Amino acid sequence: MTSGLRLPSSQHQPSTGRRLGRRAPRLASCSRASSAKTSAPASAKKTSAPALPTGDYDPDLSAAYFAARPLTVVRRLAFLVSRASTFGVGLALDRRLGIDASASRAAELRVLLTELGPTAVKIGQALSIRVDLLTPPYLEELQKLQDQVPAFGDDVAQSIVDSELAASGSSLQLPASGPVAAASLGQVYKVTLDDNRQVAVKVQRPEVREGILLDLHLLRLAAPIIKSSQNLNSDLEALVDEWGFRFVSELDYLQEAKNGTEFQAAMRARALLNITTPTVVDNLTTSKVLVTEWIEGVRLEESDADDVSRLCGVALNAYLTMLLDTGTLHADPHPGNLLRTNDGRLCILDWGLVTPVSEERQYALIEYIAHLVSEDYSSIPSDLVALGFVPPGSERVVEELGVVRVLSAVLAQLSAGGGAASINFDALIGELSAMTSTYGNLFQIPPYFAYILRSFAVLEGIGLQADPSYAIVQECYPYLARRLFTDDSPRAQAALSKMIYDTSGEQLNARRLVRLGRAFQDYNASTMRAPPSQTSTDSPRSTATVPAASETSPSPASSSSLSIDPTQREVLMIIFSEKGNYLQSVVIRETARAIDALSRDAFMRFVQSTGGRLALEAASRQRAAAAALGPLRPVLLPLPLPGEIFQSVQPLASKDAEDDAVLATLAELTNLAGPTIEKELGLSRGQVTPRQVSTFFSALPPELTPGVRVTLQRLSTAIVERVVARLRNQPAGNTLADAVLSLPFLPKPSSTAATPALQSTAVPAFAASQAKDVVVTWTDEAQRELNRAPGFVRAAARNKAEAYAKEQGLSTVDMNVVRASR
């Protein structure tokens, strides 16, 4: 099924095949409902009554405007109450009499919302895809509000177009066939321009602004009453103002055009070319008329294509990118605004309603998610304060209430799928009631979060329509993995560290790491590969973002390089980056630890073997013979015997608890990810040899060679650093450590090959050894600062600070020394 796509706006959905002409019924306008009876007194007081506010939404100006028109407010309120109460009484009677009249009541509700005007229609649109909250009859009727709202007359629409384009000297003739779709704020026509381009023309409803401002004014008056009666902690007036500001901004089509253009550029810059939006025709667009290219396609939830599930993932990743990256979130993602194009892309429409998300809030959300997933419950109270859900200073109360336990339970239920229907609301309400009775209503919904919540609630509803077990929490994981793997900001690094390390910050959590790796692969599979239906004749925006296999590597017959897919290529580019990054430093550190632990494990196995026992016996005999020489030993045997060296090295090369933990993690990683890796490399289980590893590196694409070389140098440096550091922690290890550092063929820890993340751990450890006889003390403040560092860098951070203090001749490490050592 193919339908024409309207331009971006909450008022344009694909045509249903029914002509909406001049005589179509009109959408009720609350401003018109009262204007006829108030026009005379309004004109009589023309000199003193405030004019209708224009521009951005200002609640104070709106209040002043309607304060001068009390009859307008009273009539609107009476109309709302009478119509809503009639519907409510009908529902109550049905329930009391045990009558199932859901089909007729759903149709009645749709008509009611249409009569109540644009504000009510917006609410109905948001509910129209919540399959976990509403029954099918209501869903079916409310979905008609997405594009089947009664249209206004074509003659009125043409006059608006003529008036808007008059100043530019342009003209546009609307078709006699009428609009193809109509919604709360306007209606859409399909027009063919003189140059034969097909465009979508959206025309704003006349006099719609006053009705919207009046409804917002009434909601604002009701907010404090509702807050007090329900004992709510949220600032409802602020929530209404936030919604009102975004809602009114939808009336400026120039801003809507700008939002869509910026989104299109942002997706291209991030190589997300499976996502698009109609291109704006700038010279024909005004504040009340929006003209964009016409895109052929089918509404996503109506498409029967086999890639709809993939496009649902594309949609979620696009919204996560907006929320946590670009900072401008499309806040009206109902099904009519999500289209599957004929070339297999996702097209997002209607850019009138957007909400900004600051960088601070983006990272606060990422940290909150990381703390929940990693079960770092001690950090979550601070996260809730940072996000605005709990007032500042309430962290201790949150901990005492067991809020984190409740949130974790809800998250687990949502992760299982099924949306809100999967949550045990009776238990949740019981928990919250107990908290409220003791401490009052602690929680609040910050105004900025209302639109975020709405957007993702709508996306979850779309997913649940396709799959009743859909779990939006699980579907967010691929974007989170990509973001954490590619963002080198300190806060993203800390979040990744929380995700992949245990609570001590010392040992990898193998399961979380493998899950993140697979999620990263899922993200690329859904968003970075070109749609299967694309061909070489597609427009430039439709080309694949990552070169095809035939372009990125030779054919399988070639022995000079490997054939790798785009996902593998991106992973290799991150790990073997010449510049270095946090993920590379983690890989290097853990590889060095694994090599060290495996070497010690091999040594211990040798010692415990028959040959090892014989070697120890021979070493003991040699040592006894040397000791028997007494004072003649320096003259007769000036060099140590092999047996003496062997016995001296044995305790230094023994395994400890850390080595056992590293080996256990390595075994778990091998079990979880080993089969997949071996399959991709064409190896059999347990047959990975040094020769095969060497062949793998030599066969990598040429552009990776410089990064591979530098990364292997960094790994060598990390191994030497670890060996030296562990030797120096042994009572008799300093001499052997110095001997290791003196070997000319080994890289030194101070080598410039160290990555930026490793320089802070490699250089200080080496520098500290040069002044090891000086003892320095730490102030309490400096010690607290050290404790905030991730567990796996604390020792290196201490070494660096102490080395700096010794170099400066200081006996105390304070905050100034800590800052300087960085």
C-alpha positions in Angstrom: 0.0 0.0 0.0 1.4 3.4 -1.0 0.2 6.8 0.1 1.4 10.3 -0.4 3.3 11.8 2.5 2.3 15.1 3.9 4.8 17.6 5.0 6.2 17.7 8.5 3.5 18.8 10.9 1.1 17.5 13.5 -1.6 18.2 11.0 -0.8 16.1 8.0 -1.2 12.4 7.6 -1.5 10.2 4.5 -4.7 10.5 2.6 -7.4 7.9 3.5 -8.9 8.2 0.0 -11.8 10.4 1.2 -12.1 13.9 -0.2 -12.2 16.6 2.3 -13.7 19.5 0.4 -15.2 22.9 1.0 -18.4 21.6 2.6 -16.6 19.4 5.1 -17.5 19.9 8.8 -15.3 22.3 10.7 -13.0 21.6 13.7 -14.4 23.5 16.6 -12.4 26.6 17.6 -12.9 27.6 21.2 -12.1 31.2 20.2 -15.0 31.2 17.7 -17.4 29.7 20.1 -17.2 32.8 22.2 -16.1 35.5 19.7 -19.6 36.2 18.3 -20.9 37.1 21.7 -17.9 39.1 23.0 -17.0 41.0 19.9 -19.2 44.0 20.7 -17.9 44.6 24.2 -14.4 43.9 23.0 -14.6 46.6 20.4 -16.1 49.0 22.8 -13.1 48.7 25.0 -10.6 48.6 22.1 -8.4 51.3 23.5 -7.9 49.6 26.9 -8.2 45.8 26.4 -4.9 44.0 25.7 -4.4 42.7 22.2 -4.0 38.9 21.5 -0.4 38.0 22.3 1.8 37.1 19.4 5.2 35.5 19.1 6.4 33.0 21.8 4.0 31.8 24.5 3.9 34.1 27.5 1.5 33.0 30.3 1.5 36.5 31.9 0.4 38.2 28.6 -2.2 35.5 28.1 -3.5 36.0 31.6 -3.8 39.7 31.0 -5.6 39.2 27.7 -8.2 36.9 29.1 -8.6 38.8 32.4 -10.1 41.5 30.2 -12.5 38.9 28.6 -14.0 37.0 31.6 -17.1 36.0 29.7 -14.9 34.2 27.1 -13.2 32.3 29.9 -16.5 31.4 31.6 -18.2 30.2 28.4 -15.2 28.1 27.4 -15.0 26.5 30.9 -18.7 25.8 31.0 -18.5 24.2 27.5 -15.6 22.0 28.6 -17.2 20.9 31.8 -20.7 20.2 30.3 -19.3 18.2 27.3 -16.8 16.2 29.4 -19.2 15.5 32.2 -21.8 14.2 29.8 -19.2 11.7 28.4 -18.1 10.8 31.9 -21.6 10.2 33.2 -22.2 7.9 30.2 -19.1 5.8 31.0 -20.2 5.6 34.6 -23.6 4.3 33.7 -22.1 1.7 31.3 -19.9 0.4 34.1 -22.8 0.4 36.7 -25.1 -1.4 34.3 -22.4 -3.8 33.1 -22.9 -2.7 29.5 -20.0 -3.0 27.0 -20.5 0.0 24.7 -16.8 0.7 24.1 -17.3 1.0 20.3 -19.9 3.7 20.5 -18.2 5.4 23.5 -14.9 5.5 21.6 -16.6 7.2 18.6 -18.2 9.6 21.0 -14.9 10.4 22.6 -13.3 11.1 19.2 -16.2 13.5 18.3 -15.9 15.1 21.7 -12.2 15.8 21.4 -12.7 17.2 17.9 -15.4 19.6 19.3 -13.2 20.6 22.2 -10.5 21.9 19.8 -6.8 21.6 19.0 -5.6 21.1 22.6 -7.9 18.1 23.1 -7.0 16.7 19.7 -3.3 16.8 20.7 -4.1 14.8 23.8 -6.1 12.3 21.8 -3.3 11.8 19.3 -0.8 11.0 22.1 -3.2 8.3 23.5 -4.0 6.9 20.1 -1.0 4.5 20.1 -1.0 3.4 23.7 -2.1 -0.2 23.1 -1.0 -1.0 26.7 -3.5 1.5 28.1 -6.5 1.6 25.8 -8.7 -1.1 24.3 -8.8 -1.6 20.5 -12.1 0.4 19.9 -10.6 3.5 21.5 -7.3 3.1 19.7 -9.1 2.8 16.3 -11.2 5.9 16.8 -8.5 8.1 18.3 -6.1 7.2 15.5 -8.5 9.0 13.2 -7.5 12.2 14.9 -4.0 11.9 13.3 -5.3 12.9 9.9 -9.1 12.8 9.7 -10.0 15.9 11.7 -12.7 17.9 9.9 -11.2 20.3 7.4 -11.9 24.0 7.0 -12.9 25.4 3.6 -10.6 25.4 0.6 -11.5 29.0 -0.2 -10.3 30.0 3.3 -7.1 28.0 2.8 -6.5 29.7 -0.6 -7.0 33.1 0.8 -4.5 32.4 3.6 -2.0 31.2 1.0 -2.5 34.3 -1.2 -2.1 36.6 1.8 1.0 34.9 3.0 2.8 34.8 -0.4 1.7 38.3 -1.5 4.7 40.0 0.0 7.2 37.8 -2.0 5.3 38.0 -5.2 4.9 34.2 -5.4 1.7 32.4 -6.0 0.4 28.9 -5.3 -2.8 27.4 -6.5 -4.4 24.8 -4.2 -6.1 21.8 -6.0 -9.9 21.7 -6.4 -9.8 18.2 -5.1 -9.3 19.5 -1.5 -6.8 18.5 1.2 -5.4 15.0 1.5 -5.2 15.3 5.3 -6.4 17.5 8.1 -5.4 17.6 11.7 -5.5 19.8 14.8 -3.6 22.9 13.6 -3.9 22.8 9.8 -4.4 20.7 6.7 -2.3 19.5 3.8 -2.7 19.7 0.0 -0.7 17.8 -2.7 0.3 20.4 -5.3 2.3 20.2 -8.5 4.5 23.2 -9.1 5.2 24.8 -12.5 8.4 22.9 -12.8 6.5 19.6 -12.2 7.8 19.1 -8.7 5.2 17.6 -6.4 5.1 19.3 -3.0 3.0 19.1 0.2 1.5 22.4 1.2 0.4 22.8 4.8 -2.0 25.7 5.6 -2.6 26.8 9.2 -6.2 26.9 10.5 -7.6 30.4 10.9 -7.9 31.9 14.3 -6.4 28.8 16.0 -4.0 30.8 18.2 -6.7 32.3 20.5 -8.3 29.0 21.2 -5.0 27.4 22.2 -4.1 30.3 24.5 -7.4 30.1 26.2 -7.1 26.3 26.9 -3.6 26.9 28.2 -4.9 29.7 30.4 -7.6 27.4 31.9 -5.1 24.6 32.5 -2.8 27.0 34.3 -5.7 28.1 36.5 -6.5 24.5 37.3 -2.9 23.5 38.0 -2.5 24.7 41.6 -6.0 23.3 42.5 -5.0 19.8 41.2 -1.6 20.0 42.8 -3.1 20.8 46.2 -5.9 18.3 46.1 -3.7 15.5 44.9 -0.7 16.4 47.2 1.6 16.5 44.2 5.2 17.7 44.4 5.6 18.6 40.7 5.3 22.2 39.6 2.2 21.7 37.4 2.1 25.4 36.3 5.6 25.0 35.0 4.6 21.8 33.2 1.7 23.6 31.5 4.0 26.5 30.6 6.6 24.2 29.1 4.0 22.4 27.1 2.3 25.7 26.1 5.6 27.2 24.9 6.2 24.2 22.6 2.6 23.9 21.5 2.4 27.6 20.5 5.7 27.4 18.8 4.1 24.9 16.4 2.1 27.8 14.9 5.4 29.3 13.5 5.9 27.3 10.3 9.2 29.1 9.6 10.6 27.7 12.8 9.2 24.3 11.9 11.0 24.4 8.5 14.2 25.3 10.3 13.9 22.4 12.8 13.4 19.9 10.0 16.3 21.2 7.9 18.6 21.1 11.0 17.6 17.5 11.7 18.3 16.4 8.2 21.8 18.0 8.4 22.4 16.4 11.8 21.5 12.9 10.6 23.8 13.3 7.5 26.6 14.5 9.6 26.3 11.4 11.8 26.1 9.1 8.8 22.5 8.0 9.7 21.3 8.1 6.1 18.5 5.6 6.7 16.6 8.5 8.3 15.2 11.5 6.4 12.6 14.3 6.5 11.1 16.2 3.6 13.2 19.0 2.2 11.7 22.5 2.6 10.9 24.7 -0.3 12.1 27.9 1.3 10.9 30.5 -1.2 7.2 29.4 -0.7 7.3 28.9 3.1 6.0 31.5 5.5 4.9 31.6 9.1 1.4 30.1 8.2 2.2 28.2 5.0 4.8 25.4 4.9 5.8 23.8 1.6 8.0 20.7 1.4 8.8 18.0 -1.1 6.3 15.3 -1.5 7.5 11.9 -0.3 5.8 8.6 -1.3 5.5 6.0 1.4 3.4 4.2 3.9 2.8 4.9 7.5 5.1 2.8 9.5 2.5 0.9 11.5 0.5 0.2 8.4 3.4 -1.1 6.3 3.6 -4.9 5.6 7.3 -4.7 4.5 9.7 -7.1 6.0 12.0 -4.4 7.3 9.4 -2.6 9.6 11.0 -4.1 12.7 14.4 -2.7 11.6 12.8 0.7 11.0 11.3 0.7 14.5 14.8 0.3 15.8 16.0 3.1 13.4 13.2 5.3 14.8 14.3 4.7 18.4 17.9 5.2 17.7 17.1 8.5 15.9 15.2 9.8 18.9 18.0 8.7 21.3 20.4 10.6 19.0 18.3 13.6 19.3 17.8 13.3 23.0 21.4 12.5 24.0 23.5 14.0 21.1 22.0 16.7 18.9 20.0 18.2 21.8 16.8 18.9 19.8 14.1 16.3 20.4 11.2 15.8 18.0 8.3 15.8 20.5 5.4 14.6 18.4 6.2 11.1 17.1 2.7 9.7 16.6 2.3 7.0 13.9 1.1 9.6 11.3 4.5 11.3 11.6 6.6 8.1 11.0 6.7 6.9 7.4 8.4 4.0 5.6 9.5 5.5 2.3 9.4 3.5 -1.0 13.2 3.2 -0.9 13.2 1.6 2.6 14.1 4.6 4.8 12.4 6.1 7.8 10.9 9.5 7.2 10.0 11.7 10.3 7.4 14.4 9.7 6.1 17.4 11.6 8.9 19.4 13.2 6.7 22.0 14.8 6.9 20.5 18.2 10.5 20.1 19.5 12.1 20.4 22.9 15.7 21.3 23.6 17.9 19.1 25.9 21.0 20.6 27.4 24.4 18.8 27.3 24.3 18.7 31.1 21.0 16.9 31.1 22.2 14.6 28.4 25.1 13.4 30.4 23.0 13.2 33.6 20.6 10.8 31.8 23.6 8.7 30.5 25.0 8.5 34.0 21.7 7.6 35.5 21.2 4.8 33.1 24.7 3.5 33.7 24.2 3.5 37.4 21.0 1.6 37.2 22.4 -1.0 34.8 25.6 -1.4 36.9 23.5 -1.5 40.2 25.5 1.4 41.6 22.7 2.3 43.9 24.7 4.7 46.0 25.0 7.1 43.0 21.3 7.1 42.0 20.0 9.6 44.6 22.4 12.2 43.3 21.3 11.4 39.8 17.7 12.0 40.7 18.6 15.4 42.1 20.7 16.3 39.0 17.8 15.3 36.7 15.3 17.4 38.8 13.1 14.5 40.0 14.0 15.1 43.7 14.6 18.4 45.4 18.3 19.2 46.2 19.3 18.1 49.7 17.0 15.1 49.7 19.6 12.5 48.8 19.6 11.0 52.3 15.9 10.7 52.4 15.9 8.9 49.0 18.4 6.4 50.3 16.3 5.8 53.5 13.1 5.4 51.5 14.5 2.6 49.4 13.5 4.5 46.3 16.4 2.9 44.3 15.0 -0.5 45.1 11.6 0.5 43.8 13.1 2.1 40.6 15.1 -1.0 40.0 12.0 -3.2 40.3 10.1 -1.1 37.8 13.1 -1.1 35.4 13.2 -4.9 35.6 9.5 -5.1 34.8 9.8 -2.8 31.9 12.9 -4.7 30.6 10.8 -7.8 30.4 8.5 -6.1 27.8 4.9 -5.3 27.5 5.0 -1.7 28.4 3.0 -0.2 31.3 0.8 -3.3 31.3 3.7 -5.3 32.6 4.1 -3.2 35.7 2.5 -4.3 39.0 0.9 -1.0 39.7 -0.8 -2.2 42.9 2.6 -3.0 44.5 4.1 0.2 43.1 1.3 2.4 44.4 1.6 0.7 47.8 5.3 1.4 47.9 4.8 5.0 47.0 1.9 5.5 49.4 4.1 4.2 52.3 6.8 6.6 51.3 4.4 9.6 51.0 2.8 8.9 54.4 6.2 9.2 56.1 8.0 11.9 54.2 5.4 13.6 52.1 5.4 13.6 48.3 9.1 13.7 47.5 9.0 13.3 43.8 8.4 15.8 41.0 8.3 15.7 37.2 10.7 18.5 36.0 9.1 20.6 33.2 11.7 19.7 30.6 11.1 16.0 31.1 7.4 16.1 30.2 8.1 16.1 26.4 10.8 13.5 26.7 8.4 11.2 28.5 5.7 11.9 25.9 8.1 11.1 22.9 9.3 7.8 24.3 5.9 6.8 25.5 4.6 7.2 21.9 7.6 5.3 20.5 6.9 2.5 23.0 3.3 2.4 21.9 4.3 2.0 18.3 6.6 -0.8 19.2 3.9 -2.6 21.3 1.5 -2.5 18.3 4.0 -4.6 16.3 5.1 -6.7 19.2 3.1 -7.1 22.5 6.3 -8.1 24.3 8.2 -5.0 23.1 10.6 -3.7 25.7 11.8 -0.1 25.0 14.4 -0.4 27.8 16.1 -3.2 26.0 15.8 -1.5 22.6 17.7 1.6 24.0 20.8 -0.5 24.7 22.3 -0.4 21.2 22.4 3.4 21.1 23.8 3.5 24.6 26.6 1.1 23.6 27.6 3.1 20.6 27.5 6.3 22.6 29.7 5.0 25.4 32.2 3.3 23.0 32.7 6.4 20.8 32.3 9.3 23.3 35.6 10.2 24.9 34.3 12.9 27.2 35.2 12.3 30.9 31.6 11.8 32.0 31.0 9.2 29.2 34.2 7.5 30.2 33.1 7.3 33.8 29.7 5.9 32.7 31.3 3.2 30.5 33.6 2.3 33.4 30.6 1.8 35.6 29.0 -0.3 33.0 31.9 -2.7 32.3 33.6 -2.9 35.7 32.4 -4.3 38.9 31.6 -2.2 41.9 35.2 -2.1 43.0 36.2 -0.7 39.6 39.0 -3.3 39.3 37.5 -6.3 37.5 35.7 -6.4 34.2 32.1 -7.6 34.2 32.3 -10.0 31.2 28.6 -10.3 30.7 28.0 -6.5 30.5 30.9 -6.1 28.2 29.7 -8.8 25.8 26.2 -7.4 25.9 27.5 -3.9 25.1 29.5 -5.3 22.2 26.5 -7.1 20.8 24.4 -4.1 21.2 26.9 -2.0 19.3 26.7 -4.4 16.5 22.9 -4.3 16.6 23.0 -0.5 16.3 25.2 -0.5 13.2 23.1 -3.3 11.7 19.9 -1.2 12.0 21.1 2.3 11.2 24.4 2.3 9.4 23.7 -0.1 6.5 21.9 1.1 3.4 18.3 -0.2 3.0 18.2 -3.4 0.9 16.0 -1.7 -1.7 18.4 1.1 -2.5 20.0 1.1 -5.9 22.7 3.1 -7.6 20.1 5.5 -9.0 19.1 6.8 -5.5 19.7 10.4 -4.6 23.0 11.2 -2.8 21.3 11.3 0.5 20.3 7.6 0.0 23.8 6.2 -0.5 25.3 3.9 2.1 27.3 5.6 4.8 29.9 2.9 5.0 31.5 1.5 1.8 30.3 -1.8 0.6 32.5 -4.9 1.1 33.7 -4.7 -2.4 34.9 -1.2 -1.9 36.5 -1.6 1.6 38.5 -4.8 1.0 39.6 -7.1 -1.8 37.6 -10.2 -2.7 37.9 -13.3 -0.5 40.3 -14.7 -3.0 42.8 -12.0 -2.1 45.3 -12.9 0.5 46.5 -9.3 1.2 43.6 -8.2 3.3 40.6 -9.4 5.2 37.0 -9.0 3.9 35.3 -7.2 6.8 31.8 -5.7 7.1 31.2 -2.1 8.2 30.5 -3.0 11.8 33.8 -4.9 12.1 35.6 -2.0 10.4 34.3 0.5 12.8 35.3 -1.6 15.8 38.8 -2.0 14.5 39.1 1.7 13.8 38.2 2.5 17.4 40.5 -0.2 18.9 43.4 0.6 16.6 43.1 4.4 16.6 46.4 6.3 16.2 45.0 9.1 18.3 43.9 6.8 21.1 40.7 6.7 23.0 39.2 5.5 26.2 37.9 2.2 24.9 41.4 1.4 23.4 43.0 2.2 26.8 40.6 -0.3 28.4 41.4 -3.0 25.8 45.2 -2.4 26.3 45.0 -2.4 30.1 42.9 -5.6 30.2 45.1 -7.3 27.5 48.2 -6.5 29.5 46.6 -7.8 32.7 45.6 -11.0 30.9 49.1 -11.6 29.4 50.7 -11.0 32.8 48.2 -13.4 34.5 48.6 -16.1 31.8 52.4 -15.9 32.1 52.3 -16.3 35.8 49.8 -19.1 35.5 52.1 -20.8 33.0 55.1 -20.3 35.3 53.2 -21.8 38.3 52.0 -24.7 36.2 55.7 -25.4 35.3 56.8 -25.1 38.9 54.1 -27.7 39.9 55.1 -30.0 37.1 57.6 -32.8 37.3 60.2 -30.7 35.5 59.5 -27.8 37.8 60.0 -29.9 40.9 63.3 -31.2 39.5 64.4 -27.6 38.7 63.6 -26.5 42.3 65.6 -29.4 43.7 68.5 -28.5 41.5 68.2 -24.9 42.5 68.2 -25.8 46.2 71.4 -27.9 45.7 73.1 -25.1 43.9 72.1 -22.6 46.5 73.4 -24.9 49.3 76.7 -25.4 47.5 77.1 -21.6 47.1 76.3 -21.0 50.7 78.9 -23.6 51.8 81.7 -21.5 50.2 81.2 -18.9 53.0 83.4 -15.8 52.7 85.1 -17.2 49.6 81.9 -17.0 47.6 82.5 -13.5 46.1 85.9 -14.7 44.8 85.0 -18.2 43.6 81.5 -17.5 42.3 81.1 -13.7 41.6 77.9 -14.3 39.5 74.7 -15.9 40.7 74.1 -19.4 39.8 71.0 -20.3 37.6 69.4 -22.1 40.5 69.7 -19.0 42.7 68.1 -16.8 40.0 65.3 -19.4 39.6 64.5 -19.4 43.3 64.6 -15.6 43.5 62.3 -15.2 40.6 59.8 -17.8 41.8 58.0 -15.7 44.5 58.0 -12.6 42.3 56.3 -14.5 39.5 53.7 -16.2 41.6 50.0 -15.6 41.1 47.9 -13.6 43.5 44.1 -13.0 43.9 44.1 -10.4 41.2 45.6 -12.9 38.7 42.9 -15.5 39.6 40.2 -12.9 39.1 41.6 -11.8 35.7 41.9 -15.4 34.6 38.3 -16.1 35.7 37.1 -13.1 33.7 39.1 -14.1 30.7 37.5 -17.6 30.8 34.0 -16.1 31.0 34.7 -13.8 28.1 36.0 -16.7 26.1 32.8 -18.7 26.7 30.5 -15.8 25.9 32.2 -14.2 22.9 34.8 -16.7 21.8 32.6 -18.7 19.4 31.5 -15.6 17.6 35.0 -14.2 17.3 36.4 -17.5 16.1 33.6 -17.9 13.6 34.3 -14.4 12.1 38.0 -15.2 11.9 37.4 -18.6 10.3 39.1 -20.5 13.2 38.2 -23.7 15.0 37.6 -23.7 18.7 40.8 -23.8 20.7 43.0 -23.6 17.6 44.0 -19.9 17.8 47.8 -19.8 17.5 50.4 -16.9 17.5 50.9 -17.5 13.8 47.2 -17.1 13.1 47.1 -13.9 15.1 50.1 -12.6 13.2 48.4 -13.5 9.9 45.2 -11.7 11.1 47.1 -8.4 11.8 49.1 -8.6 8.5 45.9 -9.1 6.5 44.1 -6.1 7.9 43.2 -3.3 5.4 46.2 -1.0 4.7 44.5 2.1 6.3 44.5 0.3 9.7 48.3 -0.4 9.6 49.5 2.8 11.3 47.0 2.5 14.1 47.8 -1.2 14.6 51.5 -0.4 14.9 51.0 2.4 17.5 48.5 0.3 19.5 50.8 -2.6 19.7 53.5 -0.2 20.9 51.1 1.0 23.6 50.3 -2.5 24.6 54.1 -3.4 24.9 54.5 -0.3 27.1 51.6 -1.3 29.3 52.9 -4.8 29.8 56.3 -3.5 30.8 54.7 -1.0 33.1 52.6 -3.7 34.8 55.6 -6.1 35.2 57.8 -3.3 36.7 55.0 -2.1 39.0 54.3 -5.6 40.4 58.0 -6.3 40.9 58.5 -3.1 42.9 55.6 -4.1 45.2 57.7 -7.2 46.2 60.2 -6.9 49.0 63.2 -7.9 46.8 61.8 -6.8 43.5 63.4 -3.4 42.9 66.7 -4.8 41.7 64.9 -7.1 39.2 62.7 -4.2 38.1 65.7 -2.0 37.4 67.2 -4.9 35.4 64.1 -5.2 33.3 64.0 -1.4 32.6 67.7 -1.6 31.5 67.0 -4.1 28.8 67.5 -2.1 25.5 64.9 -4.0 23.5 62.0 -3.3 25.8 59.9 -0.1 25.6 60.1 2.1 28.7 56.9 3.2 30.5 57.7 6.8 29.7 57.6 6.0 26.0 55.6 8.5 23.8 53.7 5.5 22.5 51.5 5.5 25.5 47.9 6.5 24.9 46.6 9.7 26.5 44.6 7.6 28.9 47.7 5.5 29.8 50.2 8.3 30.1 48.7 9.2 33.4 49.3 5.6 34.6 52.6 4.8 32.9 54.8 7.8 33.4 54.1 8.4 37.2 54.8 4.8 38.2 58.2 5.1 36.5 59.0 8.5 37.9 58.1 7.5 41.5 60.7 4.8 41.4 63.4 7.4 40.9 62.8 8.9 44.3 61.5 6.0 46.3 63.5 6.8 49.4 61.4 10.0 50.1 58.2 9.5 52.1 55.3 11.9 51.6 52.0 12.1 53.4 48.5 12.8 52.0 46.0 15.4 53.3 42.4 14.3 53.9 41.1 16.5 51.1 43.6 15.0 48.6 42.8 11.5 49.7 39.1 12.1 49.1 39.9 13.4 45.6 41.9 10.2 45.0 39.0 8.0 46.1 36.8 9.6 43.5 39.0 8.2 40.7 38.0 4.9 39.0 39.4 2.0 40.9 41.8 0.9 38.2 43.6 4.2 38.1 44.0 5.0 41.8 47.4 3.4 42.3 48.8 5.1 39.2 47.2 8.5 40.3 48.8 8.1 43.8 52.2 7.3 42.2 52.0 10.3 39.9 51.1 12.7 42.7 53.8 11.4 45.0 56.4 11.5 42.2 55.5 15.1 41.5 55.7 16.0 45.2 59.2 14.4 45.5 60.4 16.2 42.4 59.3 19.5 44.0 60.9 18.6 47.3 57.6 18.5 49.1 56.7 16.1 52.0 52.9 16.5 51.7 50.5 15.8 48.9 47.7 18.3 49.0 45.1 19.4 46.4 47.6 21.7 44.7 49.9 18.8 44.1 47.1 16.7 42.9 46.1 19.3 40.3 49.6 19.9 39.2 50.3 16.2 38.8 47.5 15.9 36.3 
